[in-house]
Amino acid sequence: MTIKILGTGCFNCQKLEVLTRQAGEELNIQANFEKVTEIDKIVEYGIARTPGLVINEKVLCSGRIPPISQIKTWIQEAE
């Protein structure tokens, strides 16, 4: 499983990364976490606002920080 956090490093981007890693740990999943900070690569995913969360190349949210329960659901659905 590949999980990408899209963002330039702002507070919200960092918070989403922390929550997503925590969700992965709590679910005990094996995942490759990537942080995408280059604007041109972020734009390729079609999001207008960061942070963005991409699991297995599927954009699941952008412009907000979802609750950890939602992140866990998305991870479980992607397994």
PDB file of N, CA, C and O in Angstrom, chain B, residues numbered from 101:
ATOM      1  N   MET B 101       0.844  -1.173   0.000  1.00  0.00           N
ATOM      2  CA  MET B 101       0.000   0.000   0.000  1.00  0.00           C
ATOM      3  C   MET B 101       0.886   1.232   0.000  1.00  0.00           C
ATOM      4  O   MET B 101       1.881   1.296   0.722  1.00  0.00           O
ATOM      5  N   THR B 102       0.520   2.200  -0.809  1.00  0.00           N
ATOM      6  CA  THR B 102       1.241   3.459  -0.867  1.00  0.00           C
ATOM      7  C   THR B 102       0.322   4.578  -0.394  1.00  0.00           C
ATOM      8  O   THR B 102      -0.791   4.743  -0.892  1.00  0.00           O
ATOM      9  N   ILE B 103       0.808   5.336   0.570  1.00  0.00           N
ATOM     10  CA  ILE B 103       0.046   6.455   1.119  1.00  0.00           C
ATOM     11  C   ILE B 103       0.870   7.713   0.899  1.00  0.00           C
ATOM     12  O   ILE B 103       2.030   7.793   1.305  1.00  0.00           O
ATOM     13  N   LYS B 104       0.254   8.691   0.251  1.00  0.00           N
ATOM     14  CA  LYS B 104       0.943   9.952  -0.027  1.00  0.00           C
ATOM     15  C   LYS B 104       0.229  11.110   0.651  1.00  0.00           C
ATOM     16  O   LYS B 104      -0.997  11.212   0.634  1.00  0.00           O
ATOM     17  N   ILE B 105       1.031  11.972   1.244  1.00  0.00           N
ATOM     18  CA  ILE B 105       0.534  13.219   1.808  1.00  0.00           C
ATOM     19  C   ILE B 105       0.987  14.315   0.844  1.00  0.00           C
ATOM     20  O   ILE B 105       2.182  14.482   0.600  1.00  0.00           O
ATOM     21  N   LEU B 106       0.036  15.051   0.306  1.00  0.00           N
ATOM     22  CA  LEU B 106       0.347  16.119  -0.627  1.00  0.00           C
ATOM     23  C   LEU B 106       0.312  17.447   0.116  1.00  0.00           C
ATOM     24  O   LEU B 106      -0.693  17.791   0.738  1.00  0.00           O
ATOM     25  N   GLY B 107       1.401  18.185   0.052  1.00  0.00           N
ATOM     26  CA  GLY B 107       1.436  19.488   0.704  1.00  0.00           C
ATOM     27  C   GLY B 107       2.839  20.039   0.766  1.00  0.00           C
ATOM     28  O   GLY B 107       3.820  19.303   0.660  1.00  0.00           O
ATOM     29  N   THR B 108       2.922  21.328   0.935  1.00  0.00           N
ATOM     30  CA  THR B 108       4.219  22.003   0.904  1.00  0.00           C
ATOM     31  C   THR B 108       4.908  22.065   2.261  1.00  0.00           C
ATOM     32  O   THR B 108       6.031  22.559   2.358  1.00  0.00           O
ATOM     33  N   GLY B 109       4.258  21.574   3.304  1.00  0.00           N
ATOM     34  CA  GLY B 109       4.895  21.549   4.613  1.00  0.00           C
ATOM     35  C   GLY B 109       4.243  22.450   5.646  1.00  0.00           C
ATOM     36  O   GLY B 109       4.804  22.671   6.719  1.00  0.00           O
ATOM     37  N   CYS B 110       3.075  22.969   5.336  1.00  0.00           N
ATOM     38  CA  CYS B 110       2.371  23.832   6.288  1.00  0.00           C
ATOM     39  C   CYS B 110       1.898  23.013   7.499  1.00  0.00           C
ATOM     40  O   CYS B 110       2.009  21.787   7.508  1.00  0.00           O
ATOM     41  N   PHE B 111       1.380  23.693   8.500  1.00  0.00           N
ATOM     42  CA  PHE B 111       0.924  23.029   9.717  1.00  0.00           C
ATOM     43  C   PHE B 111      -0.103  21.950   9.414  1.00  0.00           C
ATOM     44  O   PHE B 111       0.004  20.842   9.939  1.00  0.00           O
ATOM     45  N   ASN B 112      -1.094  22.246   8.583  1.00  0.00           N
ATOM     46  CA  ASN B 112      -2.139  21.275   8.266  1.00  0.00           C
ATOM     47  C   ASN B 112      -1.578  20.055   7.543  1.00  0.00           C
ATOM     48  O   ASN B 112      -2.026  18.934   7.782  1.00  0.00           O
ATOM     49  N   CYS B 113      -0.617  20.258   6.676  1.00  0.00           N
ATOM     50  CA  CYS B 113       0.011  19.140   5.964  1.00  0.00           C
ATOM     51  C   CYS B 113       0.750  18.236   6.957  1.00  0.00           C
ATOM     52  O   CYS B 113       0.676  17.010   6.874  1.00  0.00           O
ATOM     53  N   GLN B 114       1.450  18.853   7.879  1.00  0.00           N
ATOM     54  CA  GLN B 114       2.180  18.089   8.886  1.00  0.00           C
ATOM     55  C   GLN B 114       1.216  17.323   9.791  1.00  0.00           C
ATOM     56  O   GLN B 114       1.473  16.171  10.140  1.00  0.00           O
ATOM     57  N   LYS B 115       0.111  17.958  10.170  1.00  0.00           N
ATOM     58  CA  LYS B 115      -0.871  17.311  11.031  1.00  0.00           C
ATOM     59  C   LYS B 115      -1.508  16.110  10.328  1.00  0.00           C
ATOM     60  O   LYS B 115      -1.705  15.061  10.941  1.00  0.00           O
ATOM     61  N   LEU B 116      -1.831  16.267   9.039  1.00  0.00           N
ATOM     62  CA  LEU B 116      -2.405  15.149   8.289  1.00  0.00           C
ATOM     63  C   LEU B 116      -1.414  13.992   8.227  1.00  0.00           C
ATOM     64  O   LEU B 116      -1.811  12.833   8.352  1.00  0.00           O
ATOM     65  N   GLU B 117      -0.148  14.287   8.038  1.00  0.00           N
ATOM     66  CA  GLU B 117       0.855  13.223   7.996  1.00  0.00           C
ATOM     67  C   GLU B 117       0.927  12.482   9.332  1.00  0.00           C
ATOM     68  O   GLU B 117       0.978  11.253   9.357  1.00  0.00           O
ATOM     69  N   VAL B 118       0.932  13.219  10.431  1.00  0.00           N
ATOM     70  CA  VAL B 118       0.981  12.602  11.760  1.00  0.00           C
ATOM     71  C   VAL B 118      -0.235  11.707  11.979  1.00  0.00           C
ATOM     72  O   VAL B 118      -0.095  10.567  12.425  1.00  0.00           O
ATOM     73  N   LEU B 119      -1.429  12.217  11.668  1.00  0.00           N
ATOM     74  CA  LEU B 119      -2.655  11.434  11.862  1.00  0.00           C
ATOM     75  C   LEU B 119      -2.671  10.188  10.986  1.00  0.00           C
ATOM     76  O   LEU B 119      -3.098   9.120  11.425  1.00  0.00           O
ATOM     77  N   THR B 120      -2.208  10.324   9.757  1.00  0.00           N
ATOM     78  CA  THR B 120      -2.215   9.190   8.829  1.00  0.00           C
ATOM     79  C   THR B 120      -1.239   8.118   9.272  1.00  0.00           C
ATOM     80  O   THR B 120      -1.560   6.930   9.223  1.00  0.00           O
ATOM     81  N   ARG B 121      -0.067   8.515   9.698  1.00  0.00           N
ATOM     82  CA  ARG B 121       0.904   7.540  10.210  1.00  0.00           C
ATOM     83  C   ARG B 121       0.369   6.858  11.471  1.00  0.00           C
ATOM     84  O   ARG B 121       0.535   5.651  11.649  1.00  0.00           O
ATOM     85  N   GLN B 122      -0.269   7.633  12.338  1.00  0.00           N
ATOM     86  CA  GLN B 122      -0.856   7.072  13.555  1.00  0.00           C
ATOM     87  C   GLN B 122      -1.938   6.061  13.202  1.00  0.00           C
ATOM     88  O   GLN B 122      -2.007   4.991  13.807  1.00  0.00           O
ATOM     89  N   ALA B 123      -2.781   6.390  12.233  1.00  0.00           N
ATOM     90  CA  ALA B 123      -3.838   5.464  11.812  1.00  0.00           C
ATOM     91  C   ALA B 123      -3.232   4.168  11.292  1.00  0.00           C
ATOM     92  O   ALA B 123      -3.715   3.082  11.612  1.00  0.00           O
ATOM     93  N   GLY B 124      -2.180   4.278  10.494  1.00  0.00           N
ATOM     94  CA  GLY B 124      -1.515   3.091   9.975  1.00  0.00           C
ATOM     95  C   GLY B 124      -0.928   2.229  11.076  1.00  0.00           C
ATOM     96  O   GLY B 124      -1.031   1.003  11.038  1.00  0.00           O
ATOM     97  N   GLU B 125      -0.310   2.877  12.060  1.00  0.00           N
ATOM     98  CA  GLU B 125       0.264   2.135  13.184  1.00  0.00           C
ATOM     99  C   GLU B 125      -0.823   1.433  13.993  1.00  0.00           C
ATOM    100  O   GLU B 125      -0.672   0.273  14.376  1.00  0.00           O
ATOM    101  N   GLU B 126      -1.918   2.148  14.250  1.00  0.00           N
ATOM    102  CA  GLU B 126      -2.998   1.559  15.047  1.00  0.00           C
ATOM    103  C   GLU B 126      -3.650   0.376  14.333  1.00  0.00           C
ATOM    104  O   GLU B 126      -4.134  -0.555  14.976  1.00  0.00           O
ATOM    105  N   LEU B 127      -3.659   0.421  12.992  1.00  0.00           N
ATOM    106  CA  LEU B 127      -4.223  -0.681  12.213  1.00  0.00           C
ATOM    107  C   LEU B 127      -3.189  -1.765  11.929  1.00  0.00           C
ATOM    108  O   LEU B 127      -3.522  -2.826  11.400  1.00  0.00           O
ATOM    109  N   ASN B 128      -1.924  -1.491  12.285  1.00  0.00           N
ATOM    110  CA  ASN B 128      -0.827  -2.434  12.076  1.00  0.00           C
ATOM    111  C   ASN B 128      -0.701  -2.833  10.603  1.00  0.00           C
ATOM    112  O   ASN B 128      -0.612  -4.015  10.272  1.00  0.00           O
ATOM    113  N   ILE B 129      -0.697  -1.825   9.729  1.00  0.00           N
ATOM    114  CA  ILE B 129      -0.592  -2.101   8.294  1.00  0.00           C
ATOM    115  C   ILE B 129       0.828  -1.792   7.810  1.00  0.00           C
ATOM    116  O   ILE B 129       1.539  -0.964   8.380  1.00  0.00           O
ATOM    117  N   GLN B 130       1.202  -2.477   6.758  1.00  0.00           N
ATOM    118  CA  GLN B 130       2.467  -2.211   6.081  1.00  0.00           C
ATOM    119  C   GLN B 130       2.181  -1.225   4.960  1.00  0.00           C
ATOM    120  O   GLN B 130       1.421  -1.530   4.041  1.00  0.00           O
ATOM    121  N   ALA B 131       2.779  -0.058   5.030  1.00  0.00           N
ATOM    122  CA  ALA B 131       2.538   0.955   4.006  1.00  0.00           C
ATOM    123  C   ALA B 131       3.819   1.710   3.712  1.00  0.00           C
ATOM    124  O   ALA B 131       4.689   1.867   4.568  1.00  0.00           O
ATOM    125  N   ASN B 132       3.906   2.167   2.483  1.00  0.00           N
ATOM    126  CA  ASN B 132       4.992   3.029   2.063  1.00  0.00           C
ATOM    127  C   ASN B 132       4.452   4.454   2.099  1.00  0.00           C
ATOM    128  O   ASN B 132       3.608   4.820   1.281  1.00  0.00           O
ATOM    129  N   PHE B 133       4.934   5.258   3.045  1.00  0.00           N
ATOM    130  CA  PHE B 133       4.484   6.641   3.177  1.00  0.00           C
ATOM    131  C   PHE B 133       5.391   7.552   2.366  1.00  0.00           C
ATOM    132  O   PHE B 133       6.616   7.451   2.433  1.00  0.00           O
ATOM    133  N   GLU B 134       4.773   8.444   1.598  1.00  0.00           N
ATOM    134  CA  GLU B 134       5.527   9.409   0.808  1.00  0.00           C
ATOM    135  C   GLU B 134       4.959  10.794   1.058  1.00  0.00           C
ATOM    136  O   GLU B 134       3.749  10.971   1.204  1.00  0.00           O
ATOM    137  N   LYS B 135       5.851  11.770   1.106  1.00  0.00           N
ATOM    138  CA  LYS B 135       5.426  13.162   1.228  1.00  0.00           C
ATOM    139  C   LYS B 135       5.726  13.836  -0.106  1.00  0.00           C
ATOM    140  O   LYS B 135       6.875  13.877  -0.546  1.00  0.00           O
ATOM    141  N   VAL B 136       4.689  14.361  -0.741  1.00  0.00           N
ATOM    142  CA  VAL B 136       4.839  15.033  -2.033  1.00  0.00           C
ATOM    143  C   VAL B 136       4.756  16.529  -1.776  1.00  0.00           C
ATOM    144  O   VAL B 136       3.704  17.044  -1.396  1.00  0.00           O
ATOM    145  N   THR B 137       5.874  17.229  -1.986  1.00  0.00           N
ATOM    146  CA  THR B 137       5.925  18.657  -1.681  1.00  0.00           C
ATOM    147  C   THR B 137       6.060  19.538  -2.922  1.00  0.00           C
ATOM    148  O   THR B 137       5.876  20.752  -2.840  1.00  0.00           O
ATOM    149  N   GLU B 138       6.377  18.944  -4.059  1.00  0.00           N
ATOM    150  CA  GLU B 138       6.558  19.722  -5.279  1.00  0.00           C
ATOM    151  C   GLU B 138       5.197  20.111  -5.858  1.00  0.00           C
ATOM    152  O   GLU B 138       4.346  19.258  -6.106  1.00  0.00           O
ATOM    153  N   ILE B 139       5.013  21.408  -6.066  1.00  0.00           N
ATOM    154  CA  ILE B 139       3.728  21.927  -6.529  1.00  0.00           C
ATOM    155  C   ILE B 139       3.284  21.267  -7.834  1.00  0.00           C
ATOM    156  O   ILE B 139       2.111  20.923  -7.974  1.00  0.00           O
ATOM    157  N   ASP B 140       4.193  21.083  -8.786  1.00  0.00           N
ATOM    158  CA  ASP B 140       3.804  20.489 -10.070  1.00  0.00           C
ATOM    159  C   ASP B 140       3.306  19.055  -9.903  1.00  0.00           C
ATOM    160  O   ASP B 140       2.399  18.627 -10.617  1.00  0.00           O
ATOM    161  N   LYS B 141       3.886  18.320  -8.976  1.00  0.00           N
ATOM    162  CA  LYS B 141       3.415  16.944  -8.733  1.00  0.00           C
ATOM    163  C   LYS B 141       2.072  16.938  -8.002  1.00  0.00           C
ATOM    164  O   LYS B 141       1.231  16.077  -8.259  1.00  0.00           O
ATOM    165  N   ILE B 142       1.868  17.897  -7.089  1.00  0.00           N
ATOM    166  CA  ILE B 142       0.591  18.012  -6.380  1.00  0.00           C
ATOM    167  C   ILE B 142      -0.523  18.326  -7.364  1.00  0.00           C
ATOM    168  O   ILE B 142      -1.605  17.743  -7.293  1.00  0.00           O
ATOM    169  N   VAL B 143      -0.259  19.244  -8.281  1.00  0.00           N
ATOM    170  CA  VAL B 143      -1.254  19.645  -9.289  1.00  0.00           C
ATOM    171  C   VAL B 143      -1.648  18.471 -10.171  1.00  0.00           C
ATOM    172  O   VAL B 143      -2.792  18.399 -10.619  1.00  0.00           O
ATOM    173  N   GLU B 144      -0.731  17.557 -10.429  1.00  0.00           N
ATOM    174  CA  GLU B 144      -1.039  16.381 -11.254  1.00  0.00           C
ATOM    175  C   GLU B 144      -2.160  15.531 -10.664  1.00  0.00           C
ATOM    176  O   GLU B 144      -2.836  14.803 -11.391  1.00  0.00           O
ATOM    177  N   TYR B 145      -2.359  15.622  -9.343  1.00  0.00           N
ATOM    178  CA  TYR B 145      -3.440  14.872  -8.702  1.00  0.00           C
ATOM    179  C   TYR B 145      -4.780  15.592  -8.790  1.00  0.00           C
ATOM    180  O   TYR B 145      -5.801  15.053  -8.364  1.00  0.00           O
ATOM    181  N   GLY B 146      -4.786  16.793  -9.335  1.00  0.00           N
ATOM    182  CA  GLY B 146      -6.037  17.506  -9.547  1.00  0.00           C
ATOM    183  C   GLY B 146      -6.635  18.151  -8.311  1.00  0.00           C
ATOM    184  O   GLY B 146      -7.826  18.461  -8.291  1.00  0.00           O
ATOM    185  N   ILE B 147      -5.824  18.358  -7.277  1.00  0.00           N
ATOM    186  CA  ILE B 147      -6.372  19.010  -6.098  1.00  0.00           C
ATOM    187  C   ILE B 147      -6.059  20.499  -6.142  1.00  0.00           C
ATOM    188  O   ILE B 147      -5.010  20.918  -6.630  1.00  0.00           O
ATOM    189  N   ALA B 148      -6.991  21.284  -5.623  1.00  0.00           N
ATOM    190  CA  ALA B 148      -6.835  22.733  -5.632  1.00  0.00           C
ATOM    191  C   ALA B 148      -6.251  23.257  -4.324  1.00  0.00           C
ATOM    192  O   ALA B 148      -5.606  24.305  -4.295  1.00  0.00           O
ATOM    193  N   ARG B 149      -6.488  22.501  -3.227  1.00  0.00           N
ATOM    194  CA  ARG B 149      -6.022  22.949  -1.924  1.00  0.00           C
ATOM    195  C   ARG B 149      -5.341  21.802  -1.193  1.00  0.00           C
ATOM    196  O   ARG B 149      -5.749  20.646  -1.304  1.00  0.00           O
ATOM    197  N   THR B 150      -4.302  22.140  -0.449  1.00  0.00           N
ATOM    198  CA  THR B 150      -3.619  21.152   0.371  1.00  0.00           C
ATOM    199  C   THR B 150      -4.108  21.287   1.807  1.00  0.00           C
ATOM    200  O   THR B 150      -4.648  22.336   2.160  1.00  0.00           O
ATOM    201  N   PRO B 151      -3.945  20.292   2.633  1.00  0.00           N
ATOM    202  CA  PRO B 151      -3.263  19.033   2.359  1.00  0.00           C
ATOM    203  C   PRO B 151      -4.141  18.076   1.567  1.00  0.00           C
ATOM    204  O   PRO B 151      -5.365  18.201   1.532  1.00  0.00           O
ATOM    205  N   GLY B 152      -3.486  17.128   0.939  1.00  0.00           N
ATOM    206  CA  GLY B 152      -4.193  16.080   0.219  1.00  0.00           C
ATOM    207  C   GLY B 152      -3.742  14.717   0.706  1.00  0.00           C
ATOM    208  O   GLY B 152      -2.599  14.532   1.124  1.00  0.00           O
ATOM    209  N   LEU B 153      -4.659  13.770   0.644  1.00  0.00           N
ATOM    210  CA  LEU B 153      -4.341  12.397   1.042  1.00  0.00           C
ATOM    211  C   LEU B 153      -4.645  11.479  -0.126  1.00  0.00           C
ATOM    212  O   LEU B 153      -5.755  11.472  -0.658  1.00  0.00           O
ATOM    213  N   VAL B 154      -3.640  10.701  -0.517  1.00  0.00           N
ATOM    214  CA  VAL B 154      -3.757   9.776  -1.642  1.00  0.00           C
ATOM    215  C   VAL B 154      -3.366   8.388  -1.151  1.00  0.00           C
ATOM    216  O   VAL B 154      -2.282   8.199  -0.599  1.00  0.00           O
ATOM    217  N   ILE B 155      -4.253   7.420  -1.354  1.00  0.00           N
ATOM    218  CA  ILE B 155      -3.940   6.037  -0.998  1.00  0.00           C
ATOM    219  C   ILE B 155      -4.055   5.198  -2.257  1.00  0.00           C
ATOM    220  O   ILE B 155      -5.094   5.179  -2.917  1.00  0.00           O
ATOM    221  N   ASN B 156      -2.966   4.502  -2.582  1.00  0.00           N
ATOM    222  CA  ASN B 156      -2.897   3.688  -3.800  1.00  0.00           C
ATOM    223  C   ASN B 156      -3.343   4.473  -5.029  1.00  0.00           C
ATOM    224  O   ASN B 156      -4.125   3.993  -5.849  1.00  0.00           O
ATOM    225  N   GLU B 157      -2.821   5.696  -5.133  1.00  0.00           N
ATOM    226  CA  GLU B 157      -3.054   6.603  -6.262  1.00  0.00           C
ATOM    227  C   GLU B 157      -4.499   7.097  -6.385  1.00  0.00           C
ATOM    228  O   GLU B 157      -4.889   7.596  -7.441  1.00  0.00           O
ATOM    229  N   LYS B 158      -5.285   6.967  -5.337  1.00  0.00           N
ATOM    230  CA  LYS B 158      -6.655   7.486  -5.329  1.00  0.00           C
ATOM    231  C   LYS B 158      -6.719   8.662  -4.360  1.00  0.00           C
ATOM    232  O   LYS B 158      -6.425   8.508  -3.175  1.00  0.00           O
ATOM    233  N   VAL B 159      -7.103   9.839  -4.862  1.00  0.00           N
ATOM    234  CA  VAL B 159      -7.242  11.018  -4.009  1.00  0.00           C
ATOM    235  C   VAL B 159      -8.482  10.850  -3.141  1.00  0.00           C
ATOM    236  O   VAL B 159      -9.590  10.684  -3.653  1.00  0.00           O
ATOM    237  N   LEU B 160      -8.292  10.894  -1.835  1.00  0.00           N
ATOM    238  CA  LEU B 160      -9.406  10.688  -0.911  1.00  0.00           C
ATOM    239  C   LEU B 160      -9.874  11.967  -0.239  1.00  0.00           C
ATOM    240  O   LEU B 160     -11.033  12.059   0.166  1.00  0.00           O
ATOM    241  N   CYS B 161      -9.004  12.948  -0.114  1.00  0.00           N
ATOM    242  CA  CYS B 161      -9.447  14.232   0.414  1.00  0.00           C
ATOM    243  C   CYS B 161      -8.425  15.296   0.065  1.00  0.00           C
ATOM    244  O   CYS B 161      -7.259  15.004  -0.204  1.00  0.00           O
ATOM    245  N   SER B 162      -8.889  16.535   0.075  1.00  0.00           N
ATOM    246  CA  SER B 162      -7.989  17.671  -0.126  1.00  0.00           C
ATOM    247  C   SER B 162      -8.579  18.893   0.554  1.00  0.00           C
ATOM    248  O   SER B 162      -9.796  19.050   0.650  1.00  0.00           O
ATOM    249  N   GLY B 163      -7.699  19.744   1.018  1.00  0.00           N
ATOM    250  CA  GLY B 163      -8.101  21.000   1.615  1.00  0.00           C
ATOM    251  C   GLY B 163      -8.648  20.909   3.022  1.00  0.00           C
ATOM    252  O   GLY B 163      -9.197  21.883   3.538  1.00  0.00           O
ATOM    253  N   ARG B 164      -8.506  19.749   3.653  1.00  0.00           N
ATOM    254  CA  ARG B 164      -9.006  19.591   5.025  1.00  0.00           C
ATOM    255  C   ARG B 164      -8.263  18.459   5.718  1.00  0.00           C
ATOM    256  O   ARG B 164      -7.553  17.676   5.087  1.00  0.00           O
ATOM    257  N   ILE B 165      -8.444  18.396   7.031  1.00  0.00           N
ATOM    258  CA  ILE B 165      -7.864  17.318   7.820  1.00  0.00           C
ATOM    259  C   ILE B 165      -9.016  16.445   8.297  1.00  0.00           C
ATOM    260  O   ILE B 165      -9.774  16.848   9.180  1.00  0.00           O
ATOM    261  N   PRO B 166      -9.154  15.257   7.724  1.00  0.00           N
ATOM    262  CA  PRO B 166     -10.245  14.372   8.155  1.00  0.00           C
ATOM    263  C   PRO B 166      -9.949  13.791   9.528  1.00  0.00           C
ATOM    264  O   PRO B 166      -8.789  13.734   9.936  1.00  0.00           O
ATOM    265  N   PRO B 167     -10.976  13.360  10.242  1.00  0.00           N
ATOM    266  CA  PRO B 167     -10.739  12.711  11.541  1.00  0.00           C
ATOM    267  C   PRO B 167      -9.998  11.389  11.345  1.00  0.00           C
ATOM    268  O   PRO B 167     -10.100  10.760  10.291  1.00  0.00           O
ATOM    269  N   ILE B 168      -9.266  10.983  12.351  1.00  0.00           N
ATOM    270  CA  ILE B 168      -8.481   9.756  12.250  1.00  0.00           C
ATOM    271  C   ILE B 168      -9.372   8.550  11.961  1.00  0.00           C
ATOM    272  O   ILE B 168      -8.943   7.613  11.289  1.00  0.00           O
ATOM    273  N   SER B 169     -10.594   8.564  12.456  1.00  0.00           N
ATOM    274  CA  SER B 169     -11.506   7.441  12.190  1.00  0.00           C
ATOM    275  C   SER B 169     -11.778   7.309  10.686  1.00  0.00           C
ATOM    276  O   SER B 169     -11.885   6.196  10.170  1.00  0.00           O
ATOM    277  N   GLN B 170     -11.889   8.434   9.991  1.00  0.00           N
ATOM    278  CA  GLN B 170     -12.112   8.394   8.547  1.00  0.00           C
ATOM    279  C   GLN B 170     -10.863   7.897   7.825  1.00  0.00           C
ATOM    280  O   GLN B 170     -10.959   7.120   6.875  1.00  0.00           O
ATOM    281  N   ILE B 171      -9.706   8.340   8.270  1.00  0.00           N
ATOM    282  CA  ILE B 171      -8.449   7.889   7.665  1.00  0.00           C
ATOM    283  C   ILE B 171      -8.316   6.379   7.818  1.00  0.00           C
ATOM    284  O   ILE B 171      -7.918   5.692   6.877  1.00  0.00           O
ATOM    285  N   LYS B 172      -8.646   5.859   8.994  1.00  0.00           N
ATOM    286  CA  LYS B 172      -8.589   4.409   9.226  1.00  0.00           C
ATOM    287  C   LYS B 172      -9.531   3.669   8.279  1.00  0.00           C
ATOM    288  O   LYS B 172      -9.170   2.626   7.736  1.00  0.00           O
ATOM    289  N   THR B 173     -10.714   4.193   8.084  1.00  0.00           N
ATOM    290  CA  THR B 173     -11.680   3.569   7.180  1.00  0.00           C
ATOM    291  C   THR B 173     -11.114   3.502   5.771  1.00  0.00           C
ATOM    292  O   THR B 173     -11.194   2.463   5.114  1.00  0.00           O
ATOM    293  N   TRP B 174     -10.540   4.616   5.302  1.00  0.00           N
ATOM    294  CA  TRP B 174      -9.969   4.637   3.952  1.00  0.00           C
ATOM    295  C   TRP B 174      -8.822   3.631   3.824  1.00  0.00           C
ATOM    296  O   TRP B 174      -8.705   2.958   2.800  1.00  0.00           O
ATOM    297  N   ILE B 175      -7.989   3.524   4.836  1.00  0.00           N
ATOM    298  CA  ILE B 175      -6.877   2.576   4.798  1.00  0.00           C
ATOM    299  C   ILE B 175      -7.417   1.147   4.740  1.00  0.00           C
ATOM    300  O   ILE B 175      -6.939   0.332   3.951  1.00  0.00           O
ATOM    301  N   GLN B 176      -8.393   0.850   5.560  1.00  0.00           N
ATOM    302  CA  GLN B 176      -8.966  -0.493   5.575  1.00  0.00           C
ATOM    303  C   GLN B 176      -9.628  -0.832   4.231  1.00  0.00           C
ATOM    304  O   GLN B 176      -9.522  -1.964   3.757  1.00  0.00           O
ATOM    305  N   GLU B 177     -10.293   0.121   3.633  1.00  0.00           N
ATOM    306  CA  GLU B 177     -10.932  -0.104   2.341  1.00  0.00           C
ATOM    307  C   GLU B 177      -9.913  -0.327   1.226  1.00  0.00           C
ATOM    308  O   GLU B 177     -10.205  -0.996   0.235  1.00  0.00           O
ATOM    309  N   ALA B 178      -8.729   0.233   1.393  1.00  0.00           N
ATOM    310  CA  ALA B 178      -7.691   0.120   0.359  1.00  0.00           C
ATOM    311  C   ALA B 178      -6.888  -1.173   0.465  1.00  0.00           C
ATOM    312  O   ALA B 178      -6.169  -1.533  -0.467  1.00  0.00           O
ATOM    313  N   GLU B 179      -7.005  -1.874   1.591  1.00  0.00           N
ATOM    314  CA  GLU B 179      -6.218  -3.106   1.771  1.00  0.00           C
ATOM    315  C   GLU B 179      -6.700  -4.202   0.864  1.00  0.00           C
ATOM    316  O   GLU B 179      -6.153  -5.304   0.883  1.00  0.00           O
TER     317      GLU B 179
END
